[in-house]
Amino acid sequence: MKTRPFLVISLLLGFSFLLSIALGAVTIPPGNALRILLGRLPWFEFFGDWPSYFETILLDLRLPHTILVALTGMALAGSGASFQGLFRNPLADPYLIGVASGAGLGAIIVMSIPQVGRFLIPIGAFLGGLGTIAAVYRLAKVGRIVPLTTLILAGVAIGSFTSALTSFLMLISDEMILQAMSFLLGGSTVAGWEPLVIALPYFTVGLALLVLGGHSLNVLQFGEEQAQQLGLHVERVKLFIIISASLTTAAAVSFSGVIGFVGLVVPHIIRLVWGGDYKKLIPLSILGGGVTLLLSDILARTIMAPGYLPVGIVTSLIGAPFFLWILRRAKKEVFW
């Protein structure tokens, strides 16, 4: 198993993807779902006796939703692995420097404007995340360097400030509370192919940049001074990782809401099973994040069917106990 990690996780991702497009308020047999998908390819031709609405549900609703969920999980887990490598702290996650809080504030601001379309909510969230990144980086910068400690402190301060503003806006606008709560709990505000088409370039570029940073993160594990002596431009690498991981996180939050624990837990599991080489850890975390969020989304869609439970609640219910187990395990290792 340890010699073929990419094959193992890729198979899990394919299985999770098939389950996601098949299960929901209306169950489509996985075999039929696969035949419907393959039938859209030019070199396959299938004729089935399934109801016509199966194709409508699968192709117009579940397929774009499933792809967006998978990309979101990949973005969060890849960003989490990168932040853990940058801060050399296994407890770091994609929201450490306040990106989620800023994106949430941007989304709530758009929701509070009367007669604004739901499709503008991701744009507001993305701009809020970008603004937070810029503010945190500027506050943390000391001369020409960005100490990681001040970066975290600036992120906590800005995150608390934006969270307070978000709460204030929700209190003074009763009409948007349910929609805002859904977003903050990990509920997507848009559906269909159009948001996926818009989000895809951000996810593709962001994930590619995260994978490219693997070697630099390996060198950075020796410490900043040692990495500098080995020829690594430490401050440039910091900026590269911060921008890549933060933009990827902002894109994920903008289109899928605030989803916790995926970026924290998935890299932990990958590190425990396959080691801490970031050239493998980041791409494996990306694939594992897709698997994790797809399975969580399936639970969210089936537990309260035909209703929908925000997927952020599911990831928190599963991730929090796992996180406590990690802490307990770490305490035992330190003690003994």
C-alpha positions as CSV (number, residue, x, y, z in Angstrom):
1,M,0.0,0.0,0.0
2,K,2.8,2.4,0.8
3,T,4.5,1.8,-2.5
4,R,1.4,2.9,-4.5
5,P,-0.2,5.8,-2.6
6,F,-1.3,7.7,-5.7
7,L,-3.1,4.7,-7.2
8,V,-4.8,4.0,-3.9
9,I,-6.1,7.5,-3.4
10,S,-7.0,7.9,-7.0
11,L,-9.2,4.8,-6.9
12,L,-10.8,6.1,-3.7
13,L,-11.4,9.4,-5.4
14,G,-13.1,7.7,-8.4
15,F,-15.2,5.6,-6.1
16,S,-16.3,8.6,-4.1
17,F,-17.1,10.6,-7.2
18,L,-19.3,7.8,-8.5
19,L,-21.1,7.6,-5.2
20,S,-21.6,11.3,-5.1
21,I,-23.3,11.5,-8.5
22,A,-25.4,8.5,-7.7
23,L,-26.7,9.1,-4.2
24,G,-29.0,11.8,-3.0
25,A,-32.7,12.6,-2.5
26,V,-33.2,10.6,-5.8
27,T,-31.0,7.6,-6.0
28,I,-29.5,6.7,-9.3
29,P,-28.0,3.2,-9.5
30,P,-24.2,3.7,-9.8
31,G,-24.1,1.5,-12.9
32,N,-26.7,3.6,-14.6
33,A,-24.9,6.8,-13.5
34,L,-21.6,5.5,-15.0
35,R,-23.3,4.5,-18.2
36,I,-25.0,8.0,-18.5
37,L,-21.6,9.7,-18.1
38,L,-19.7,7.4,-20.5
39,G,-22.6,7.8,-23.0
40,R,-21.6,11.4,-23.4
41,L,-18.2,10.5,-24.7
42,P,-17.9,10.1,-28.5
43,W,-16.5,6.6,-28.4
44,F,-19.1,5.1,-26.1
45,E,-22.8,4.5,-26.8
46,F,-25.2,3.1,-24.2
47,F,-28.9,2.6,-24.4
48,G,-30.7,2.2,-21.1
49,D,-34.2,2.0,-19.7
50,W,-33.6,4.5,-17.0
51,P,-36.1,7.4,-16.6
52,S,-35.2,10.5,-18.6
53,Y,-35.0,12.6,-15.4
54,F,-32.0,10.6,-14.3
55,E,-30.0,12.3,-17.0
56,T,-31.3,15.7,-16.0
57,I,-30.5,15.3,-12.3
58,L,-27.1,13.8,-13.0
59,L,-25.8,16.1,-15.8
60,D,-27.4,19.4,-14.8
61,L,-27.3,19.2,-11.0
62,R,-25.1,16.5,-9.4
63,L,-22.2,16.4,-11.8
64,P,-21.2,20.2,-11.5
65,H,-21.9,20.0,-7.8
66,T,-19.7,17.0,-7.4
67,I,-16.9,18.4,-9.4
68,L,-17.0,21.7,-7.3
69,V,-17.1,19.8,-4.0
70,A,-14.1,17.7,-5.1
71,L,-12.1,20.8,-6.1
72,T,-13.0,22.5,-2.9
73,G,-11.7,19.6,-0.8
74,M,-8.6,19.4,-2.9
75,A,-8.0,23.1,-2.4
76,L,-8.5,23.1,1.3
77,A,-6.3,20.0,1.9
78,G,-3.6,21.2,-0.4
79,S,-3.5,24.6,1.2
80,G,-3.5,23.0,4.7
81,A,-0.5,20.8,3.8
82,S,1.3,23.9,2.5
83,F,0.6,26.1,5.5
84,Q,1.7,23.3,7.8
85,G,5.0,23.1,5.9
86,L,5.4,26.9,5.9
87,F,4.7,27.3,9.6
88,R,6.4,24.0,10.5
89,N,3.4,23.3,12.6
90,P,1.0,20.3,12.1
91,L,-1.8,22.3,13.7
92,A,-1.8,25.0,11.0
93,D,-4.8,25.0,8.6
94,P,-6.0,27.0,5.6
95,Y,-7.9,29.5,7.8
96,L,-4.9,30.3,10.0
97,I,-4.3,33.9,8.7
98,G,-7.9,34.9,8.5
99,V,-8.8,34.1,4.9
100,A,-12.1,32.4,5.7
101,S,-13.2,35.3,8.0
102,G,-12.4,37.8,5.3
103,A,-14.2,35.8,2.6
104,G,-17.2,35.4,5.0
105,L,-17.3,39.1,5.5
106,G,-17.2,39.8,1.8
107,A,-20.1,37.4,1.2
108,I,-22.2,38.9,4.0
109,I,-21.6,42.4,2.6
110,V,-23.0,41.3,-0.8
111,M,-25.9,39.5,0.9
112,S,-26.8,42.7,2.8
113,I,-27.2,44.8,-0.4
114,P,-30.8,44.7,-1.6
115,Q,-31.6,43.2,-5.0
116,V,-28.2,41.8,-5.5
117,G,-28.0,38.4,-7.3
118,R,-26.9,35.3,-5.5
119,F,-24.2,34.8,-8.2
120,L,-22.3,37.9,-6.9
121,I,-21.9,36.3,-3.5
122,P,-18.8,34.3,-4.5
123,I,-17.3,37.4,-6.1
124,G,-17.8,39.3,-2.8
125,A,-16.3,36.4,-0.8
126,F,-13.3,36.1,-3.1
127,L,-12.6,39.9,-2.8
128,G,-13.0,39.7,0.9
129,G,-10.4,36.9,1.1
130,L,-8.0,38.8,-1.1
131,G,-8.4,42.0,1.0
132,T,-7.7,40.0,4.2
133,I,-4.5,38.5,2.7
134,A,-3.2,41.9,1.7
135,A,-4.0,43.5,5.1
136,V,-2.4,40.6,7.1
137,Y,0.7,40.5,5.0
138,R,1.2,44.3,5.2
139,L,0.7,44.3,9.0
140,A,3.1,41.3,9.5
141,K,5.9,42.7,7.3
142,V,8.9,44.0,9.3
143,G,11.2,45.7,6.9
144,R,11.9,43.3,4.0
145,I,11.0,40.1,6.0
146,V,7.8,38.6,7.2
147,P,8.3,36.8,10.5
148,L,5.9,33.8,10.8
149,T,5.0,34.7,14.3
150,T,3.8,38.2,13.4
151,L,2.0,36.7,10.4
152,I,-0.1,34.4,12.6
153,L,-0.8,37.2,15.1
154,A,-1.8,39.6,12.4
155,G,-4.1,36.9,10.9
156,V,-5.7,36.3,14.3
157,A,-6.3,40.0,14.8
158,I,-7.7,40.6,11.3
159,G,-9.8,37.4,11.5
160,S,-11.3,38.5,14.8
161,F,-12.1,41.9,13.4
162,T,-13.8,40.6,10.3
163,S,-15.7,38.0,12.3
164,A,-17.1,40.8,14.5
165,L,-18.1,42.8,11.5
166,T,-19.8,39.7,10.0
167,S,-21.8,39.2,13.2
168,F,-22.8,42.8,13.3
169,L,-24.1,42.8,9.7
170,M,-26.1,39.6,10.4
171,L,-27.7,41.2,13.5
172,I,-28.9,44.3,11.7
173,S,-30.2,42.4,8.7
174,D,-32.7,39.8,9.8
175,E,-33.6,38.8,6.2
176,M,-30.3,37.3,5.3
177,I,-29.5,35.4,8.5
178,L,-30.5,32.0,7.1
179,Q,-28.6,32.5,3.9
180,A,-25.6,33.8,5.8
181,M,-25.6,31.0,8.3
182,S,-25.7,28.5,5.4
183,F,-22.7,30.0,3.8
184,L,-20.7,30.2,7.1
185,L,-21.6,26.6,7.8
186,G,-20.3,25.4,4.5
187,G,-23.4,25.7,2.3
188,S,-22.8,26.5,-1.4
189,T,-24.8,29.6,-2.5
190,V,-24.8,28.8,-6.3
191,A,-25.5,25.7,-8.4
192,G,-25.1,24.5,-12.0
193,W,-22.3,24.7,-14.4
194,E,-21.7,28.4,-14.6
195,P,-20.0,28.8,-11.1
196,L,-17.8,25.8,-11.9
197,V,-16.6,27.3,-15.1
198,I,-15.7,30.5,-13.3
199,A,-14.0,28.7,-10.4
200,L,-12.1,26.2,-12.4
201,P,-9.2,28.5,-13.5
202,Y,-8.6,29.6,-9.9
203,F,-8.6,26.0,-8.6
204,T,-6.3,24.8,-11.4
205,V,-3.7,27.5,-11.1
206,G,-3.8,27.5,-7.3
207,L,-3.4,23.7,-7.0
208,A,-0.6,23.6,-9.6
209,L,1.3,26.3,-7.6
210,L,0.9,24.4,-4.4
211,V,2.4,21.3,-5.9
212,L,5.3,23.3,-7.3
213,G,6.1,24.5,-3.8
214,G,6.8,21.0,-2.4
215,H,10.6,21.0,-2.8
216,S,11.0,24.5,-1.2
217,L,8.9,23.4,1.7
218,N,11.1,20.3,2.2
219,V,14.2,22.6,2.4
220,L,12.4,25.0,4.7
221,Q,11.9,22.2,7.3
222,F,15.6,22.6,8.2
223,G,14.9,26.1,9.5
224,E,15.0,29.4,7.9
225,E,18.8,30.0,8.5
226,Q,19.8,26.6,7.2
227,A,17.5,26.9,4.2
228,Q,19.0,30.2,3.4
229,Q,22.5,28.7,3.5
230,L,21.3,25.9,1.2
231,G,20.5,28.5,-1.4
232,L,16.7,29.0,-0.8
233,H,15.4,32.5,-1.0
234,V,13.3,32.1,2.2
235,E,11.3,35.4,2.0
236,R,10.4,34.8,-1.7
237,V,9.3,31.2,-0.8
238,K,7.1,32.5,2.1
239,L,5.4,35.0,-0.2
240,F,4.9,32.3,-2.9
241,I,3.3,29.8,-0.4
242,I,1.2,32.5,1.3
243,I,-0.2,33.8,-1.9
244,S,-0.8,30.4,-3.5
245,A,-2.4,28.8,-0.5
246,S,-4.4,31.8,0.5
247,L,-5.8,32.4,-3.0
248,T,-6.7,28.7,-3.3
249,T,-8.4,28.8,0.0
250,A,-10.3,32.0,-0.9
251,A,-11.5,30.4,-4.1
252,A,-12.8,27.4,-2.1
253,V,-14.6,29.5,0.5
254,S,-16.0,31.8,-2.2
255,F,-17.9,29.1,-4.0
256,S,-18.6,26.5,-1.3
257,G,-18.8,28.4,2.0
258,V,-16.7,28.0,5.1
259,I,-15.7,24.3,5.6
260,G,-13.5,23.4,8.5
261,F,-11.2,20.6,9.4
262,V,-10.5,19.2,5.9
263,G,-7.3,21.2,5.6
264,L,-6.2,20.2,9.1
265,V,-7.1,16.5,9.2
266,V,-6.3,15.2,5.7
267,P,-2.6,16.2,5.7
268,H,-2.3,14.6,9.1
269,I,-3.6,11.3,7.8
270,I,-1.4,11.4,4.7
271,R,1.6,12.3,6.8
272,L,0.9,9.4,9.2
273,V,0.5,6.8,6.4
274,W,3.0,8.0,3.7
275,G,5.5,10.3,5.5
276,G,6.3,14.0,5.4
277,D,8.0,14.5,2.0
278,Y,6.1,17.6,0.8
279,K,6.7,16.7,-2.9
280,K,4.4,13.7,-2.2
281,L,2.5,15.0,0.7
282,I,0.9,18.0,-1.1
283,P,-0.4,16.1,-4.2
284,L,-1.6,13.2,-2.0
285,S,-3.3,15.7,0.3
286,I,-5.0,17.3,-2.7
287,L,-6.4,13.9,-3.8
288,G,-7.3,12.9,-0.2
289,G,-9.1,16.2,0.3
290,G,-11.3,15.5,-2.7
291,V,-12.2,12.1,-1.3
292,T,-12.9,13.4,2.2
293,L,-15.2,16.3,1.2
294,L,-17.0,14.1,-1.4
295,L,-17.8,11.5,1.3
296,S,-18.8,14.2,3.7
297,D,-21.1,15.8,1.1
298,I,-22.8,12.5,0.5
299,L,-23.6,12.3,4.2
300,A,-24.8,15.9,4.2
301,R,-27.2,15.2,1.2
302,T,-28.5,11.8,2.5
303,I,-28.9,12.3,6.3
304,M,-31.7,14.8,6.0
305,A,-32.9,14.0,2.5
306,P,-34.8,15.6,0.7
307,G,-33.3,18.5,2.8
308,Y,-29.6,19.4,2.8
309,L,-27.3,19.7,5.8
310,P,-24.4,22.1,5.3
311,V,-21.4,20.0,4.6
312,G,-19.3,22.1,7.1
313,I,-21.4,20.7,9.9
314,V,-20.5,17.1,8.8
315,T,-16.8,17.9,8.5
316,S,-16.8,19.5,11.9
317,L,-18.6,16.5,13.5
318,I,-16.2,14.1,12.0
319,G,-13.1,16.2,12.1
320,A,-13.3,17.5,15.7
321,P,-13.1,14.0,17.4
322,F,-10.3,13.1,15.0
323,F,-8.4,16.3,15.9
324,L,-8.8,15.5,19.6
325,W,-7.4,12.0,18.9
326,I,-4.4,13.6,17.2
327,L,-3.8,15.8,20.2
328,R,-4.1,12.8,22.6
329,R,-1.6,10.8,20.5
330,A,0.8,13.7,20.4
331,K,0.6,14.1,24.2
332,K,1.4,10.5,24.7
333,E,4.5,10.7,22.4
334,V,5.8,13.8,24.2
335,F,5.2,12.2,27.7
336,W,6.8,8.9,26.9
